[in-house]
Amino acid sequence: MTNAPIPTTAAATTAPLVLRETLDATAILTLNRPDARNSLSAAMIVALTEAFDAIARDRAIRAVVLAANGPAFSAGHDLKEMATRRSDPDRGRAFFMQVMTACSEVMQQIVRLPQPVIAAVHATATAAGCQLVASCDLAVASAAARFATPGVNIGLFCSTPMVALSRNVARKHAMEMLLTGDLISAEDAQRIGLVNRVVAQGREREEALALARKIAAKSTHVVKIGKEAFYRQLELDLAGAYAYASNVMVENMLARDAEEGIAAFVEKRPPKWEDR
């Protein structure tokens, strides 16, 4: 296993904001701003952006686990940092737009990443922290984890977290979280579809890594095709989704790994992926 800080163009800090470990074919990214409950400061967003950029280019990485250090998974945007910009001539408008745009881009970056991303949530994830979990392809939560979109309680509706949340859970569940701001348990998060699994406290990273290893055993070419198709078809009407998915299936069928996988199934042997 290797462990190295993510390089960042943001101002230097006393500790790396995002750590990266590589375990076999899995990259483990760890939010590392525990004293600020891993709030998504402008510098943290830059560090995450650079981390995902590097992973997207790394053909050796087949899956990603996103975890966090400290008492919280992530408390969302750094409200103290944002409040200090109210003294700007434009009352912070330009800075707020910069942060929201950059944060939204990170969430979309996760969706566009060729490798599946699995959140390992050990504790509370609120506001943009909840958005981060919802943006991941899969999520494993500790029984001690809690989730909320509490912006409404401080006069700042969680409009950007709403985008990812409403694409993961049913409308009425999403609206209840958004309108009440209440914390929900890991079990309720699983019930409404925000997380895949709830495990005993302290086992969330191990379980996420087990999922990553299972995914890593598949063809990366096929997983990339499938992940991209999954998100794209969701935005289409039924007929459009079937037309698009049919084209994807044909192209996938012509791929070398589909030919190998079908042959291995027929011949009752393990497939030998070439990732093409």
C-alpha positions as CSV (number, residue, x, y, z in Angstrom):
1,M,0.0,0.0,0.0
2,T,1.3,3.5,-0.8
3,N,0.2,6.7,0.9
4,A,0.8,10.1,-0.5
5,P,-0.8,13.6,-0.3
6,I,-2.7,14.9,-3.3
7,P,-0.8,17.8,-4.8
8,T,-2.9,21.0,-4.8
9,T,-2.7,24.4,-6.3
10,A,-4.5,25.8,-3.3
11,A,-2.7,27.6,-0.5
12,A,-0.4,25.4,1.6
13,T,-1.9,23.8,4.7
14,T,-0.4,22.1,7.7
15,A,-1.6,18.7,6.5
16,P,-2.8,17.3,3.1
17,L,-6.5,17.9,2.6
18,V,-7.0,14.7,0.7
19,L,-4.9,11.5,1.2
20,R,-4.5,8.9,-1.4
21,E,-3.6,5.3,-0.8
22,T,-3.4,2.5,-3.4
23,L,-4.4,-1.0,-2.4
24,D,-4.1,-3.4,-5.3
25,A,-6.2,-1.9,-8.0
26,T,-8.2,0.4,-5.7
27,A,-7.5,4.0,-5.0
28,I,-8.6,5.1,-1.5
29,L,-9.2,8.9,-1.1
30,T,-9.5,10.1,2.4
31,L,-10.9,13.6,3.3
32,N,-8.4,14.9,5.8
33,R,-9.6,18.1,7.4
34,P,-10.9,16.5,10.7
35,D,-10.7,19.7,12.8
36,A,-13.2,21.3,10.4
37,R,-15.3,18.2,10.2
38,N,-14.1,17.8,6.6
39,S,-16.0,20.8,5.4
40,L,-15.6,21.4,1.7
41,S,-13.5,24.6,1.6
42,A,-12.4,26.0,-1.7
43,A,-9.0,24.3,-1.1
44,M,-10.6,21.0,-0.3
45,I,-12.6,21.1,-3.5
46,V,-9.5,21.8,-5.5
47,A,-7.7,18.9,-3.9
48,L,-10.7,16.5,-4.7
49,T,-10.8,17.8,-8.3
50,E,-7.1,17.1,-8.7
51,A,-7.4,13.7,-7.1
52,F,-10.2,12.6,-9.4
53,D,-8.4,14.0,-12.4
54,A,-5.3,11.9,-11.6
55,I,-7.4,8.7,-11.0
56,A,-9.3,9.2,-14.3
57,R,-5.9,9.0,-16.1
58,D,-4.6,6.0,-14.1
59,R,-5.3,2.8,-16.0
60,A,-4.1,0.7,-13.1
61,I,-7.0,1.9,-10.9
62,R,-10.1,-0.1,-11.3
63,A,-12.2,1.2,-8.4
64,V,-12.2,4.1,-5.9
65,V,-13.2,4.2,-2.2
66,L,-13.9,7.7,-0.7
67,A,-13.5,7.8,3.1
68,A,-12.8,10.5,5.7
69,N,-10.8,11.1,8.9
70,G,-12.1,12.6,12.1
71,P,-15.5,12.9,13.8
72,A,-17.5,13.5,10.7
73,F,-17.5,12.3,7.1
74,S,-18.2,15.8,5.9
75,A,-20.2,18.8,7.2
76,G,-20.7,20.3,3.8
77,H,-19.5,23.7,2.6
78,D,-17.2,25.7,4.9
79,L,-19.7,28.3,6.1
80,K,-17.1,30.2,8.1
81,E,-15.0,30.6,5.0
82,M,-18.0,31.7,3.0
83,A,-19.2,34.2,5.7
84,T,-15.8,36.0,5.6
85,R,-16.5,36.9,2.0
86,R,-19.6,39.0,2.8
87,S,-17.2,41.9,3.2
88,D,-16.3,41.7,-0.5
89,P,-17.6,44.6,-2.6
90,D,-20.1,42.2,-4.2
91,R,-21.0,40.8,-0.8
92,G,-19.4,37.5,-1.8
93,R,-21.4,36.8,-4.9
94,A,-18.4,36.0,-7.1
95,F,-16.8,33.8,-4.5
96,F,-20.0,31.9,-3.7
97,M,-20.6,31.3,-7.4
98,Q,-17.0,30.0,-7.8
99,V,-17.4,27.6,-4.9
100,M,-20.8,26.3,-5.9
101,T,-19.7,25.8,-9.5
102,A,-16.5,24.0,-8.5
103,C,-18.3,21.8,-6.0
104,S,-20.9,20.9,-8.6
105,E,-18.2,20.0,-11.0
106,V,-16.6,17.7,-8.5
107,M,-19.9,15.9,-8.1
108,Q,-20.3,15.5,-11.8
109,Q,-16.6,14.4,-12.0
110,I,-17.5,11.4,-9.8
111,V,-20.3,10.5,-12.2
112,R,-18.1,10.8,-15.2
113,L,-15.1,9.0,-13.7
114,P,-14.5,5.7,-15.6
115,Q,-14.0,3.8,-12.3
116,P,-16.9,3.2,-9.9
117,V,-16.6,5.3,-6.7
118,I,-17.8,3.8,-3.3
119,A,-18.3,6.0,-0.3
120,A,-17.3,4.5,3.0
121,V,-19.2,6.7,5.5
122,H,-18.1,6.3,9.1
123,A,-20.0,9.2,10.6
124,T,-22.3,12.2,9.9
125,A,-22.6,13.5,6.3
126,T,-24.6,16.7,6.0
127,A,-25.4,19.2,3.3
128,A,-22.8,19.0,0.6
129,G,-21.3,16.1,2.5
130,C,-24.6,14.2,2.0
131,Q,-24.4,15.4,-1.6
132,L,-21.0,13.8,-1.9
133,V,-22.3,10.4,-0.7
134,A,-25.3,10.7,-3.0
135,S,-22.9,11.4,-6.0
136,C,-20.9,8.3,-5.4
137,D,-21.9,5.2,-7.4
138,L,-22.2,3.1,-4.2
139,A,-22.2,3.8,-0.5
140,V,-21.5,1.7,2.6
141,A,-22.4,3.3,5.9
142,S,-21.4,2.6,9.5
143,A,-24.4,2.0,11.8
144,A,-23.2,5.2,13.5
145,A,-23.5,7.3,10.4
146,R,-26.2,10.0,10.1
147,F,-27.3,12.0,7.0
148,A,-29.1,15.3,6.6
149,T,-29.6,18.3,4.3
150,P,-30.1,20.8,7.1
151,G,-29.6,24.1,5.2
152,V,-33.2,25.1,5.7
153,N,-32.5,25.4,9.4
154,I,-30.0,28.2,8.8
155,G,-31.8,30.0,6.0
156,L,-29.8,28.4,3.2
157,F,-31.8,25.7,1.4
158,C,-29.7,22.8,0.2
159,S,-30.4,23.4,-3.5
160,T,-27.2,21.9,-4.9
161,P,-27.2,18.8,-2.5
162,M,-30.9,18.4,-3.7
163,V,-29.7,17.6,-7.2
164,A,-27.8,14.4,-6.2
165,L,-30.2,13.5,-3.4
166,S,-33.3,13.7,-5.7
167,R,-31.5,11.4,-8.2
168,N,-31.0,8.8,-5.5
169,V,-34.1,8.6,-3.4
170,A,-37.9,9.0,-4.1
171,R,-39.3,12.5,-4.3
172,K,-41.1,12.5,-1.0
173,H,-38.2,11.2,0.9
174,A,-35.9,13.8,-0.7
175,M,-38.4,16.6,0.1
176,E,-38.8,15.5,3.7
177,M,-35.0,15.7,4.2
178,L,-34.8,19.0,2.4
179,L,-37.8,20.6,4.1
180,T,-37.2,19.4,7.7
181,G,-33.4,19.3,7.8
182,D,-33.6,16.4,10.1
183,L,-30.8,13.9,10.6
184,I,-31.7,10.4,9.5
185,S,-30.1,7.1,10.6
186,A,-27.9,4.9,8.5
187,E,-30.8,2.3,8.5
188,D,-33.2,4.9,7.2
189,A,-30.6,6.0,4.6
190,Q,-30.5,2.4,3.4
191,R,-34.3,2.1,3.4
192,I,-34.7,5.1,1.1
193,G,-31.8,4.2,-1.2
194,L,-29.2,6.7,-0.2
195,V,-26.7,4.0,0.8
196,N,-26.4,0.4,-0.2
197,R,-25.3,-1.3,3.0
198,V,-25.1,-0.6,6.7
199,V,-22.4,-2.4,8.7
200,A,-21.1,-2.4,12.2
201,Q,-19.2,0.7,13.2
202,G,-15.6,0.4,12.1
203,R,-16.2,-2.0,9.3
204,E,-17.4,0.4,6.6
205,R,-14.0,0.8,4.9
206,E,-13.4,-2.9,4.9
207,E,-16.8,-3.5,3.3
208,A,-16.3,-0.8,0.7
209,L,-12.9,-2.3,-0.2
210,A,-14.6,-5.7,-0.5
211,L,-17.0,-4.2,-3.0
212,A,-14.1,-2.5,-4.8
213,R,-12.3,-5.8,-5.1
214,K,-15.3,-7.5,-6.6
215,I,-15.7,-4.7,-9.2
216,A,-12.0,-4.7,-9.9
217,A,-12.3,-8.3,-11.0
218,K,-14.5,-7.3,-13.9
219,S,-13.4,-5.9,-17.3
220,T,-12.6,-2.2,-16.8
221,H,-13.7,-1.5,-20.4
222,V,-17.1,-3.0,-19.7
223,V,-17.6,-1.4,-16.4
224,K,-16.8,2.0,-18.0
225,I,-19.3,1.4,-20.7
226,G,-22.0,0.3,-18.1
227,K,-21.4,3.2,-15.7
228,E,-21.6,5.8,-18.5
229,A,-24.7,4.2,-20.0
230,F,-26.4,4.0,-16.6
231,Y,-26.3,7.7,-15.9
232,R,-27.0,8.8,-19.5
233,Q,-30.1,6.6,-19.9
234,L,-31.6,8.0,-16.7
235,E,-32.0,11.4,-18.3
236,L,-33.9,10.0,-21.4
237,D,-37.5,9.1,-21.9
238,L,-38.4,5.4,-22.0
239,A,-38.2,5.1,-25.8
240,G,-35.0,7.1,-26.0
241,A,-33.4,5.1,-23.1
242,Y,-34.1,1.8,-24.9
243,A,-32.8,3.1,-28.2
244,Y,-29.6,4.4,-26.6
245,A,-29.1,1.2,-24.5
246,S,-29.7,-1.0,-27.5
247,N,-26.8,0.8,-29.4
248,V,-24.6,0.5,-26.3
249,M,-25.3,-3.2,-26.1
250,V,-24.4,-3.7,-29.8
251,E,-21.1,-1.8,-29.4
252,N,-20.4,-3.7,-26.1
253,M,-21.1,-7.0,-27.9
254,L,-18.4,-6.2,-30.4
255,A,-15.8,-5.5,-27.7
256,R,-13.0,-8.0,-27.2
257,D,-13.9,-8.6,-23.5
258,A,-17.5,-9.4,-24.4
259,E,-16.3,-12.0,-26.9
260,E,-13.9,-13.5,-24.3
261,G,-16.5,-13.4,-21.5
262,I,-19.2,-15.2,-23.5
263,A,-16.7,-17.8,-24.7
264,A,-15.5,-18.3,-21.1
265,F,-19.1,-18.8,-20.0
266,V,-19.8,-21.3,-22.7
267,E,-16.5,-23.1,-22.1
268,K,-17.0,-23.0,-18.3
269,R,-13.7,-21.3,-17.5
270,P,-12.7,-18.0,-15.9
271,P,-12.5,-15.1,-18.4
272,K,-9.2,-13.4,-19.2
273,W,-9.9,-9.8,-19.5
274,E,-7.9,-7.5,-21.8
275,D,-9.9,-4.4,-20.8
276,R,-10.9,-3.6,-24.4
